[in-house]
Amino acid sequence: MAVVLRPPSFPLVPISSFPCHPPLFLFLFLLLLLLLPPFSSSAPSEAEALIGLKNKFTNNAALSSWDPKSVPCQGDTSKWEGIVCNRGSVTALHLGSMGLSGEVDMEALLHLPGLRSISLVNNSLEGRMPEFNLLGALKSLFLTGNHFTGDIPDDFFENMDSLKKVWLSHNAFTGAIPKSLSDLTHLIELRLEHNQFSGPLMEFTQPSLTSFNVSDNPKLQGQIPASLEKFDKSSFSDNPGLCGEKAGKACGDPGATGADGGEGSGKSKVIGLSLIVILCLVSLVVLAAKKSRDQDFDTLGRDHGEDVVEVCVSSHNNRSKGSGHSSRRGMDASGHHRKDSHSGGKKSGFPDIIMVNEEKGVFGLQDLMKAAAEVLGSNGSGNGHSAYKAVMANGMAVAVKRMREMNRVGQDGFEAEMRRLGKLRHPNVLTPLAFYYKKEEKLLVYEHVSGGSLHFLLHGNRGAELNWETRLMIVRGIIQGLSYLHTELPNADIPHGNLKSSNVLLGPDLNPLLADFGYSPLVIPTHASHSMFAYKSPESLQYRHVSPKSDVYCLGILILEVLTGKYPSQYNNGGKGGTDLVEWVATAMKEKQELEVFDPEIAPSNDATRASMEALLHLGAECAEPNPERRPDIKEVLRRMEEIVTKSGG
């Protein structure tokens, strides 16, 4: 540790005034310097700090790319696994599901001044809460699914007012929930479920708080505060000591505290066991039905000797040490390796992958079946769509979307539409590479984009710092890509059809790529109205009419989302949560309070920046106009966007 030499507290005296001989004094002075601890003139570099962090972890093989002979950041990119950079500085550590154990080297983290987000989810880290409160500028802290234990001091988060996301769920924390959490003025998400927190719940009055969960903390007691009643019942489930409407127990009920050990308790246990039996039976029926429905597709390779991919997804409740996080290939139900088969899709009687874009290479169904795979997620709409990342033997990584409800046209019509989309070429459009057709469901194959989605960058802090210049560049790319689609697909009712932040992927330099476009001719309208955001436009909800202006409405919501950092309630399919961005922004504009709606991270530094931000806000509001006749078309939007960029000096 560096030692700072401070001025002496006594007055300095000239050497000539000392009674001793000057050479003797110099000798004594040099001797004093030798006795002092060594002085270091420079702090460790970010690379040295990260290597120190790595060495404190045990089982750190997942961090093999952290090479001390290289630098972690090259501009906005990094070759070090889990490192996110912005302008040559480390801004985020995303080390989830890497099998890490041991301890967190807080001293190393203190030498990363640009660090704003830490994710250590689904590892095997143990011990008490590390001193993350030393990182006062941190905005996101994700510790879900580890083995942290013990109490967290009440004032732990006192100096962390920048925090927006705090995930401590699926650990073994005890004691009272730290009061300092309720004082975080920018808090958006607080996840505390599956711990051993005890005592009463406090008020959380932050208007920004949109996600809250304390379920499965059975030692919590008392009434659910009024400020938390806005959250769903599931946020408070499995807490017998809580009472209130969302707990399903009146606070005057003696059984609300869970202290009744008599007949009522016995009845509760009987009821509980009965419910478990019923749920198990229902689950078996559902699984059997799903298995019957999916059997043809899922056994495509298995019945013909293919090396089938089995995807293992790590559980949120990652309590067992040494639990695996990697995918397994070629295992049968008994756990034995299957024998490799080299029979291709066509040779086995099944159609092969149909390539529609060969710029990234050519591959077949067998290549996908033999690829190492991992689940990327689902669209959450309940219609069975899911996505996987597959890394083939040649190292090529693709995203495979498994789609149902694409039966509006037959096989020939489907192939014609996919080939049309496969011919598109634009730096802000993610063109499909290939597809596999089966009547019940289809596989759509795209190049895998490692930067994730704009949705996670905005609401999960899973990427680089989002300053004004970066957001302006992203919005510009989105508009350019959408304008291209409207030009190249002029006969489509809605050329994109599903534009929202989760369908904007980000390349290495945060270059936006529009995904999931052009599906409208393939999806039955009744299903499209549930799964595609353009069908949530006011004209579609009122008159069942969509047009290219419906895409512009989606663009308007997206622009407002980027500028405010708020999750739009318009994305919810009839559910609650989020902010009605159209109404909120319209009110602010009417009251000349535009500055109130901007994300605090992009507060304007001068009048020119403020003018550009307000101009883009007004453009977004016009695009989201309820009346489609009052919305600008995409060409006008692009023209005005270029004007804003020019005035911003871009």
N, C-alpha and C positions, 0 to 999 in steps of 0.2 A: 504494500500500500504506500502511496506517495506521502511524504512528510513535507509539510509546508513550514519553512523557516520564518518565524514571526520576529518583528523588531524587539530588541530587549526593552524591558520596562525601566531600566536605569538610564540616566543620561550618558550619551557617548562622550568619552574623554579622549583627546588627542594622544597618540602614542608617545609623543615627546614629553607629556606630563607625567608618565609612569615613572616611578622611582627605579624600576628595574631596567636593566640594559635592553635596548630595542631588540637585538637579536634573540635574547632570552624570551622576550614577550612574543615574538613571532613564532618561536619554537612551541611555546605553550598554546598559542592560537591554532597552529596546525595540529597539535595533539588533540585539541578540543574537537576539531573538525573530523578527525579520524574516529573519535568516540561516538559521534552522532550517527544515527541510522542512515543508510544510503538514501540519497535523494533522486527521485525519478522525475524527469522533466516532461514525460508524456504518458497519457493514459493508454490502456490497451486499445488496439484497433478493433473494429467490429468483427473482423475475421477471428482475431485472437479471443475475443469475448465469446463468440459462438462456439469455438473449439473448446473453450473452458466449460460452457454449458453442456456440450455433447459429452465430455469426459466425466461429468458428474452423473449422467444417466448410466444405468446398467442396461444390458441388452439393447445397445444403440446401433445395431447393424443397419437399421432403416436410414441412418444418417451417414451412410458411407460416402455420399456425394459431397459431404462437407470436407473439402480438401484444404488443409492449411496453406498449400502452395498457390491457391487461387483466391479470388475475392468473392464475397457472397453476392455483391450487387454490381451489375453492369448497366448503369442507367436505371431503367424500370424493370429489368429482367434479372433472373437469377437461375443458375444451374444447380444451386444447393436445394435439396428437397425440403419443402415446407417453408421456404423463405420468400417473402413478398417484399418488393423493393419499390421505392419511388425516388427518382432523381439521385440514384447512387447510395441511398440510405435504407437500412432495414426498417420497415414499418409494421410488419406483422410476422408472427411465427405460427404456422398452421401445422402442428405436429400431432394431429389426431390419428388414432388407430395405428400406431407405429410400434406397439409392444414395449414402450419405454417403461422403465422402473427406476428406482433410486430416488434421488432428490433433485430439486430445482436450484440451480446455482444463481441466487439472486444477485450476487456481486457482478456476475457476468451480464445479467440483464440491465444493470445500472449503466453499463457502457454502451447501450444501444439507445441513444437520445431520441431517435425518431420513432421508437416502438410505440404503437398505438393499439395493437390487437394481439392477444395470446390465446391460442387454442391448443389444449392438451387433452382433448376428449378421448375417451375409450382407450386409456393406457392403464398401467398398473402402479402409478405413483402413490406413495404412502406418506404417513406422518401428518403432522399438524399443518394448518394452512400456511403456505409459504408467505413471506413478507411482500406480497404484491403491492401492498399499500405504499411501498417506497417508490412506486412508479406512478407519480401523480398525474401524468398526462395520458394514462391508459384509457381507452374508450371501450374495449371489449375484453372480457375475461371469461373463457369457456373451459371449465374444469370437469364437466360431466363425465361420469363413468370411470372414476378412479377409486382409490382406497384412502382418501383423506379422512382424518378423524379429529375428534376433540372440539372444544369450544372455539368460536371466533370472537375476539374481543369486541365489545360493544361499539368502540370508536374506530374499528379497523378501517372502514371506508371513508373516514372523516375528511381526508385530504385528497379524495379521488372524484372530484365533482364532474370530471369529464366523462365518467363511465356512463355508457348507454346500455350495454348488454352484460348481464352477470348470470352465468350458468354454473351452479354448484350442485346440480342434481345428481342422484345415483352415486352418492358417497356415504360416509358415516359420520357426518358432522353432528355435534351434540350442542346442548345449551340453548340459550335464547337466540332468536334471529337478531343479528346486530342492528341496533337502532339506527346506526349511521346509514344503513341502506335506504331508510325512509327519507333521508335528507338529500339524496342524490337528485339534483334538479333536472338532469337530462335523461334519467332512467327510462328505457323503453321496454326492456325485457328482463324479468327476474324469475329464474327457474331454480327452485329449492326442493323439488319433489324427491321422494325416496331417500330421506335422511333420518336423523333422530333428533331434530330440533324440538325444543320443548317450550312451555310457557304460552302466553297469549300472543295473538297477532296484533301488530300495531297498525295505525292508519298509514296508507300510502296515497298521498293526495296529488302526486305528480300528474298533470294532465297528459304528459307524454307516455305514460305507462300503458302499453297495449297488450302485454303478455305477462301473465303471473300464474305461478303454480306452486302450491305447497302440499300437494297430495302425498299420501303415504308418509306422513310424519306423525305417527300415532300418539306422541307425547304432547302435541299441541293441544291447548285448552282454551275455552272461553268463546265469546261471541265473535263472529266474523264482522270486522269493522264495515261501516257503511261505504267507505271509499272503495272497498274491494267487492262489493255486491255486484258490480258490473261484469265480473268475470264468471265464466261458466261453472256449473257445479263440479265438473271434473277437476277443476283447479283445487278443490278442497276435499276430494274423495279419500276414503280410507283414513280418516282422522276422527275417531269416535269421540274425542274430547271437544270438538268444535260444535257450535250450535248456531242457529240462524237459518234463514230461508235457503241459502245455497248449501248448507250442511244437511238439510232435510230433517232438522230437529229443532223444536222450540227450545229456547234457552231456559224456560221454566221446567222442562222435563228432567226429572232426576236421572234418567238414563242418558242424558246428553253428555255427561262427563265421563261415561263409561265406568263409573264406580259401583254400579249396582251389581253385586255378585250373586243375587238370588235367582228367583224364578224367571225374572225378565231376561237375565243374562243367558239362562239355559235355553229359553225360547229363541233368543237371537241366534244362538249357535245352531239350533235345529234349522231355523229359517236360512241361515247362512249356508249350511251344508246342502240344504235342498236346492238353493239357488245355484250352487256350484255344480251339482249333478245335472240340473236343467241346462246350464250353460255348456257343460261338456257334451251333452247329447245334441244340443243345437249346433255346436262347433263341428261335431262328427258329421252331421247331416250336410252342413255347408261345405265342409272339406270334400265329402264324397261327391257332391254335385259339381264342385269346381274341378275335381280330379277327372270326372267323366267328361266335362266340357273341354278341358285342356289336354286330354290324353293324346289325341291325334297329333297335336302340334308338339307337345313336349317330348314325345317318344320318337320324333322324326329321325334322330340319329341313333337313339338307343336300340330301336328294333332292327337296325340294319348295320350294327357293329361300329357305328361312329363313336369317336372319342368325345362324349357329350360334356359340355361345360356345366359344372355345378357351382353356383355362386353362394358363398358363405358370407352372411352379413353379420357383423359384430353387434351384439345386443347392447342396448343402452345401459342395462344393468350389468356392467362388466366387472363382476366382483371376484371371479375366479382368476388366480394368477396363471400366467402362461397361456391364456386363451388365445387362440389363433385369430389373425385378422386377414389372412391371405385367402385367395380362392383356391379351391381344390379342383383338379381335373381328372376325368376318367375314372371315377370311383363308382362301383355299383352299390346296391343297397346294403350289402354286407361289409362294405369298406374295402373291398379288394380292387386292385387296378384292373380295368378292362383291357383286353388286348386291342392294340391299335388296328384299325382297318383303313385301307387306302381306297375304298370304293367311293367314288364321287357321287354327288347328288343325282346326276342324271343316270349314272349306271345303276343306282339302286332303285330306280323307278320314280324318283321325285324330281321335280324341276329344280334347276340350280338358280343361284343368284343372277339377276339380270342387271348388268352394269349400264348406267346411264351417264356416267362421267368417269373417264379412265385417266384423268390427269394425275391422280394420286396413286395409280397402280391398279392392277386387275387382281381380283380374288374370287373365290368361289364359296359355296355353302360349307364345304368341308373345312376351309380355312377358318371360317367363323366358329364352326363346331369345335375345332381344336384349340381355339384361342383361350388364353387366360382371361377371365371376365370378372367384373365387379358391378354391383348395382349402383346406378347413378341416382335413381329415385323414380317417383311417379308424379303424375300431374295432380294428384290429390282429388280428382273429380269423381272417383269411384267408378269409372268406366273401363278400368282394366289396362289403361295405357301405362307402359313402364319403359325404362331406358337402362341400357347396360353399356359399360365401356369394355371393349374387347381388344386385346393386344395380340396380334397374330404373330406367327413364327418369324416373319421377316421384320418384326419390330413396329409395323404400322399399327397405330391406334385408331379405332373407329368407335363411334357411338351408334348403337343399334337401338332403334325405337320399335317397340312391339305395339302395334296399333290394332284396335278393334273398331267396329262401327264404320268401316270404310267400304261400304257395299252399295254406294249410290250408283256405281257403274260396274260393268263386268270386267273380265280380265283384260280384254283388248283395250277398253276405254281407260282402265287404270294404268296400263303400260304406256298409252299415248300421253296421258297427263304427266306421268313421272319422267318420260323422255323430254317433254317440254320443259319441265323444271330443271332437268339435268343439263340443259343447254345454257342456262343462265350463268353469266360471269360478271361479278362485280365485287370489289374489295369489301363491301359491307353486306354481302349476301352469302349465307352458307348453303351452297348448292348440294343436293343429294348426290351420293356416289352410286348407289345401287338399291335394289329392292328385291324382296322375295314375296311371291304372291301365293296366298292360300285363301280360300273363300271365307273361312271363319276369322282369320286375322292375317296381318301383313307385317313384314319386317322392312323398315326403312333405315338405310345405312348412310351415315354422314361421317365426315372427318371429325375426330374428337378435338374439341377446343378446350385447352387446359385451364384457361383463365376463369372458368365458371360463368355464372350469369350476372347480369346487371342487378337483378333482384337481390342476390346474396351480397353483392358489393355495397348496395344501398342499405340493406336491412340486417345483414349479418356481419358486416365489417370483415369480409373474407377476402379483401384485396387491398390495393394501394390506397393511399390517402386521396380523397375525392375533393380536390380544390376546384375553384371556379373554372380555371383553364381546362382541366380534365373533363369536367361535366359539359362544358361548351363543346369540346371536341367530340365527346360521345354523342351528344344530341345531334350535332352536325352530321356525323356518320350515319346515324339512324335515319335522318331525313333523306340523306342522299340514297341510302339503300332502298327506302320505301318509294322514293320517286322513280328509281330504276324499275322496281317491280310494277308500278303503275304504268310505266311506258312499255315494258316488255310483255305485260299480260293485260292488254287493253280491253279484251272481251270478258274478263272475269268480273263478276258482280263485286267481289271484294278481293283484290289481288293478293293481299296478305291474309287477312281474316282473323288472325289471333295475335296481334301485336300487343305485348305487355313486357314488363321488365324481366320476367322469367324466360322469355323467348328471345332475349337479346344476349348473345354470348360475347365474351371478351377475349380477344387475342392477346399475345404476349405484351404488346404495347398499348393495351386497353382499347384496341381498335374494335368497334362494335360490329357484330355479325348477326343479321336477322335470320332467325330459324323458325321452323314450323309454319311456313307460309305456303299458300297455294293449295290448301287441303279442302277448301270449300266445294269444288266440283266432285270430290270423292266421298264426302260425308253426308249421310242422310240428314236433311234439314232439321228433323226433330232432335237428332243427336247433336247437331252443330249448335243449336240454340242453348244447349247445356255446357258444351265444352269449348266453344270458341268465343273470344272476348268481343269480337265485332258484333256478335248477336246480342250483346248487352247494351249496345248503343240505344239512345232514347227512341229513335225511329223504329228500331227493330222491336223493342219492348212494347211500343204503342201500336205500330201499324204492321209489324212483321215484314218490314221492308229493309233491305240492306243495299248499300252501294259503295263505290270507292270512298265516299264521304264518311262511311262508317270506319274505315281505316284511319281517316284523319281524326275522328273522335278518339280512337284508341291512342293515336300519337299525342293528342292534347293531354290526355291523362298521364301518359308517360313523361312528357315534358314537365308537367307540374310535379310529378313524383320525384324526378331528378332534382328539381330546384328546391323542393321543400324537405326532401328526405323522409317524407311521411308515406306510410303504406296506404294506398287508396282503398277506401271501402268499396269502390266500384268493382274491384277484383273479386269480391266475395259473391258467391253464388247464392244470394238470398240470405246469407248469414250476417252476423254482426261483427264489428271490429273494424279498425282502420279509421281513416279520416275521409269525409266527403270533400275531396279536393276541389271540385268544381264550385260548390257552395262556399267553402272557406275562402278560396282565392277571390271569388266574385265579391264577397263581403269586404275583404281587405282592399280590393281595388276601388270599390265604391267609397270607402272611407279614407282613401289615399294613405293606406297603411301597408303598402306592399312589402316594406322591409320586415314586417312582423312574420311573414310566412316563409322567408328564406331559411334554409338550413343554417344554423349558427356557424357551421364549418366554413361557409362561403360568405361571411359578412363582407360587404364591399369595402375596399380599402381607399377608394377615391370616387369622385363623381362620375368619371368615365365608366368605371366598372359597374357602378350602381345603375347607370343609364342602360348599359347592355343587359344587365340582369333583369331589369324591369321590362325591357323590350321583349326579351324571351318569355318572361312570365305572361305578358299580354298576348303574345303569339300562342302560347299554350292554352290560355283561357279561351281564345277565339276558336282554336281547333276543337275544344271540348264543348262548344256551344250546343245546347240541347236541340236547337233547330238546325238541321243540316244545311238549309239554304243560306244560313249566315256563316257557315264555316268556309274558310278559304280552301281551294283545291290544293293538291300537293305541289303543283308547280309554283303557285303563289307562296306557299309555305317555304319552299326551297329558296326562292328569290329573297324573301325577307330574312331567312336564316343567314344567307351569305352577306347581307347588309349588316346584320348584327356582328358576324365574325369580323368583317372588315373594320367596323368601328371599334371593335375590341382589340384591334391590332393583330388579329390572327392571320 
